[in-house]
Amino acid sequence: MQLQPKFTPYFTDIINSFEKKNPDISVRWIDIPWEAMESKILTTVSAKTAPNVVNLNPNFASQLASRNAWLNLNSYISPEVKRQYLPKIWQASTLGDVSFGIPWYLTTRITLYNKKLLSQASLTTPPKTFAELAEFAKTFHNKTGKYAIFVTFVPGDSGEVLESLVQMGVQLVDKQRKAAFNTPEGVAAFSYWVNLYQNELLPPEVLTQGHRHAIDLYQSGQTALLSSGSESLTSIEKNAPTITKVSGAASQITGKTGKKSVAVMNLIIPRDTNKPDDGIKFALFVTNTENQLRFAKQANVFPSTVKGIKLYIEDLKQESDSTTLITQTRKVSAMQLEDAEVLIPSINNINKLQQIIYENLQAAMLKEKTVEQAVQDAADAWNNIASTMNNR
């Protein structure tokens, strides 16, 4: 999915290697743009013309898994093979007891921080938790007049705020997919972001600008912190070398749960395939440790196998220039992955849940609603959607 032409040489090589080892199997790689992915997959799955192997993320794949669109891998892949992958990452592509995806590559957020700006505010280390972030943001703003961080509340953009609720101890939905966030923990999490905004510790454009703006602010020296994936660093190094020189990398900011988020891309086998064994064989070949390591280094992402992460970290330790920012970010990211997990539940209409929560958070931030009313309204709006899903 959207990997050509940059990674064409890599895929040409592994496809040739696979076909040499399996002369009775021929592989044809079809690459499609990200924006066309959902409609293309929905059309081909409905017409039973889907490819034998599909590259998807768990959130979208789970929507079709609930319609029994994918092969149940439990019938084809042994527990021994499953254990080769990071357990929490494998779990991200399960629905009930059914495994529907083989983990491929991973990305995870870290915290970039501007050491020069921190020193101007007499701060030495970036915050590790949201509680620390609130104090950090206040001190930094009081001493510099600048904002510590930008976090978007645009409904259709980053899921970072939604993930933060989970990190603060909020359960988003229950087993019946009804709202589970209308609780004291939910009110506290809503209040956290509302208070930061109303105390003018977040830029006003968090309501209108997406995550791209967070990168722009950081690389122009206007914010001290950036929560982003290490893959964003390439553009920062290119656009803002002076900021790169004074930047450091720290672990992802989290809540009282200590949870760290990760994003996963999977390889999935359609249930109606006429070549399930061939599809699984190829998917396992693409996601084996050797091939994952090669791709991870080229794409600035991370492998999903236990051995792959271990070898990745060992390779980083051997790098001659271990002080560069890109090496720091890779090391911090990789060290997080063993315990990281997909925080957003794999359910239908998860984008609607994010929209509802963000819109009600915005209303509370703008004092159009109390926090309690915003939480209640969000829960009611989601339950209306959930009831239609449960009745299907």
N, C-alpha and C positions, 0 to 999 in steps of 0.2 A: 504494500500500500504506500504509494508516493515515495518510492525508493529509487526510481530511475531518474536521471541517468547516473547520478552520483555513485550508486552502489552496483551498477551493472557489471563491472569487472568481477566484483566479489561473488555475485550470484551466478554469473556465467561459470566461474571457477568451481563453485560447490555443486552446481547442477551437473557439470561435466564429470566431477569426481563421483557423484552419486550414480550417474548412469554407467560409469565404468564398473562400479561395484555391483550394479544391478542391471545387466544388459537387457533384461526383459522389460524394464520400466523406462518410459520416456517422459520427460518433464517439460512442460511449456509454462513459462512464467508470464503472467499478465499483471501489469502494474496499473493501478487506477488512482486518480487524484483523491485526496482526503475528502473534499467536498462532495464527491460523487459516490463515496463508499457506501453509505447507508442505503440509498435508493437502488444502487446496483446490486447489492447483496440481497435486499428484500425481493427484488424482481427475480433474480436467478433462483433463490431458494423457493419462492412460490411456484416458479415454472419447473422446478426440479432440474435445473440446468446449472447449478452452482458448481464451482471448481471442486476438485477432490480435496484440496487443502486451502483454507482461507486464513488470512492474517487480519485479526480484529482485536479490539480491546474488550475487557470483560464486561463493561457496562452495556455496550451495544449487543455483544454476543449473548448476554444473559436474557435479553428481551426475546431473542429467538429460541434460546434454550428452554424458556418457559412454554414455548409452542412445540417443543420436541423436534426442533429443526436439526440438532447436532447429534452426532454419534456419541453414545455413552462409552467413554473411554475405559470405564471400569471393566468392561468385557474384553478389552484388547490389551491393556497395559498392566503389567504386574505391579504389585506393591513395591517390589525391589526397584523397578525403574522409576516409579513415582518418587521414591526416597532420594533419588539423585537431584531432585529439584528442591529449592528452598520451600519448606512446608507451608508457610503462610502465603507464599506466592502461588503454589499449587491450589491452595484452598480458595483463592480469589476466583478461580474458574470452576467452581462447583455450585450446583443449585440443588439444595437438599442433599441427597447422597450421590448425585450424578456428577461425574467429572466430564466437562465438555471441552476443555482447552488445555493444550500443552504450553507451558510458559516459555516465552522466547526472551525478548530483551526488556530491561527495566530502566526507569528513570526515577529520580527522587529529588526532592527539594533540599537545598542547603541554605545557609545564611551567608551572604557576602557582606562584609562590613568595611567601611572606609576608616582606616586607622587614623588618618590625619584629622578627619572630622570628629572622631571620638576623642582625640587628645584635646581638641579645642573646647570640648565640654567636660574635660577632666575625667573622662570615662576610659577604662582600660580594656574591658571585655564586652562583647555583645551579649544580649540576653539569651538565656537558654529556655525560658518558659514565658508564657503569656503574662503571668503575674510580674515577672521581671521586665517584660517589654513595656508594660504600663508605666513603671517607675522610670525606666530608661528613657522613654519617649518624653516624659514630663521634664526630666533633668536636661535632656538634650535640647528640647525646644526652648526652655527657659534661658539656657546659656548661649545658644547660637541663633535663635529665632527661626531655625529650620525644622522641618519635620523629620522624624527618625525613620519612618517607613511609609510606603504606599501599599495598601491592600485593596483590591477592587471589590466593589459590591454590585457591579453590573451583572444582572441576572444571567445573561448568556455567555459570560466570560469564565474566568478561572473558578474552580471549585475550592480554592484555598480556604475561604471563610467557612464553607460547609464542612470541610474537613476539620477545621479548628473547633467546631462544636463537638465533634466526636472526641477530639483530643482533650477537650475540657470535661469530658465525662458524660456527654449527652448521647442518648440512644435516639436515633432518628426515627426508626419505624419498628413496630413489633412483628411478631411472626405472621400476623394477618395483614401486614403491610400498612396498618393504620399508624397515625402519628403517635410517636412515643416521646416527643420532645416538649410537651406541655407539662413540664415538671419544674421543681425548683432549680435543677441543673440547667434546664433550657432557659429559664428566665435569667439566671446568672450569666449564661453565655451571651444571650442577646444584650444584656445590660453592659457587659464588658465592652463590646464594640460600640454601642450607643454612647457610653460614657467617654470613650476615647475620642469619638467624633465631636460630641457636644462640648468637650473640654478643649477643642481645637488642637488635638494632638495627631489628627489625621488630615491630610490635604482635602479641601472641599471637593475636588474632582474625583475622589474615590467613588462617588455616586454615578459618575458619567463616563469615566475612562477605564479601559481594560488593563490587563497585566502588562501589555506592551509599554504603557505609560510608566509603570514602576521601573522598568529597565531604563527608559529614557531619563527619568529623574535621577536614578543612581549614577548612570554614566556621565551625567552632566554635573555631578557633585552637589545635587540639591537634597539628597537624602543620605542617611548614614548606613541604612540597611537595605538589602534586597533579598527577598525570599524567592528563590528560583532554582531551576535545574542547572546542573553543570554545563548542559548543552548551550545555555544562553551565554556562557563566558566567551565563546568564539567571537560573537558580535561585539561584546564589550571590549575585548582586547583590541579589536580592529578599530572601533569607533572612539574609544577613550583610553589610550595607552597610559596617560598620566594617572587616571583613576585606577587602572589595573595595578600600577606600581605601588599604590598605597592601600591596596585591598587585601583582606585576609578572608579565610573561609572557616566557618563554624557549623556545627550541627544544626539541623532543622529545629526551629522553635516549636515547642509542644506545650501541652497542658498538664494537668495533674495526673493524667493517665500514663504519661511518658510515651505515648504512641507516636510513631513516625510514619508518614504516608509514603506510598510508592505507587507509581503507575506502571502497568503491565501491558505488554503486547503479546498476544497468543497466536498459536497456530491451531486451527479448528477443522474438524472433519465433518462435512454435512452427512446427515443420517441417510439421505437418499443416494449417496455415492455408490457407484457400482464397483469401486476399487478401494474398499476401506483399508485393507492390509497394506496396499501400496502407499496410500495417503499417509497412514500412520508411520510407515517405515521412513518416508521422506521427511515428515515433520520431526521425527526423533533424530534424524540425521542433521537437519538444520539446527536443532536445538541441543545437539551434544556439546560437551564442554569445549572441545577444540574449535568447532565452528563458531560457537557463541563468543569465545574469547577474541577470535579474529574480527568478528563483526563489531563487538563492543569497542575495540580500540579504534576502528575506522570511524564509527558513528558517534563516539563519545557517549555511549550508553553502557549498561552493565549486564553481565550474564545472569541467568536465573538458576543456574545449578550451584549446588553447595561447593563442589570442587572448583567450579569456574570463578566464584567470588574469592575463594581462598587463593587461587593462582593469580587472580587479578591484583589482589592486595600485595602478594609477594613480588609481582613484577613492578609495582609502584615503588616498593622499597629499594629495588635495584636500580631505579632510574638515577642517572648521574646528577641531574639537576632537580632534586626533590623539593626545592624551595619555591619553584614557580607556582603561580596561582592556579594554573590548570591542574598541576599535580596535587596541590593541596585540596582542591575541590573534588577531584576524583577520589582521593584517599578518604576524605570525610564522608562522601556519598557512599562509597563501598562499605565503610565500617558501619553505616546505618542499616544496610540492607538485610542483615541476618535477622533483625528483629522488626523490620518495617513490614507494613501490611497495607492492603487496599482498604481505606477507611470508609469509603462510600459504598453502601450496600448495592448489590447487583439486582436491581428491580426495574420493572417497567416504569417509564415516565420519570426517571430520576432527575432529568433535566427540568421537569415541571416542579418537582420538590425544591430544587435549588432556586428556581424562579420565585416560587411562593415565599420561601424563607428570605431571600434577598429583598424582595419588594416590601415585605413587612418590616424587615430590619431598616430599610431606607425610611419607611414611614415613621418609625420610632426615632431614628436619628434626626429627622426633620421636625420632630415634636408634633406630628400629625396624629400619633397614637401613643399611649403609654406602652412601656415594654410588655407589660402583662397582656394588654389587648393585642399587641402585635403577635405575641406567641400564640394566643388563643385563636386569632384570625387565621394565622398560618396553619395551625393544626386543623381547624375546621375546613379550610380550603383544600388541604391535602386529603382529608378524609372523604371529601366529596369525590375526588378522583379515585382514591383507593377503593371506595365502595363499588364503583363501576368496573374496576379491574377484577375485584373479587367475585363479581356477579357474572363474569364472562365464562 
